[in-house]
Amino acid sequence: MLSEHEIQQYKTILLARQKEVNQQIEAIASWCEPVAPDQALGRLTRTDAMQDQQMALYQRQQLLRQQTRLKTALKRIDVGTYGICPNCKQDMDTRRLDVAPEAPLCVSCQGK
Ligand SMILES: [Zn+2]
C-alpha cells in the first residue's frame, strides 16, 4: 500500500504532467487544422504542410491518450484506489509509478 505522503507526491507529478500535456495539445492545435488548398505557405509546399499536419494529428492522438491516463490516475487517487492494479488487485510497483505515475496497470498485466 502507498502511504498518504507517497500518494500526494504522485498526485503532484500527475497534476504537473497534466498541465504540460494540456499546453502541448494547445500548442499543436493550429497544426491540426485542415490545410487550405490556396494557403500561402511561404517556402513550404502544400505536401510539406500536409505531412506536418499528419504528424501533428498523430502527436495529438498520443497526447490525448496520455491526458486520459492522467485523468484516470487522478480519479483513482480521489476514490482511494491509486497504486492498486485494477486488473489483478495487487499493489503496483513504486519503481514503475516513479517512471510512469499514470500507468493504468501493473507490469505483468500490462504485458498480457
Ligand atoms: Zn495487475
Boltz pocket constraint, residues with backbone or C-beta under 6 A from the ligand:
constraints:
  - pocket:
      binder: B
      contacts: [[A, 85], [A, 86], [A, 87], [A, 88], [A, 89], [A, 90], [A, 105], [A, 106], [A, 107], [A, 108], [A, 109], [A, 110]]
      max_distance: 6.0
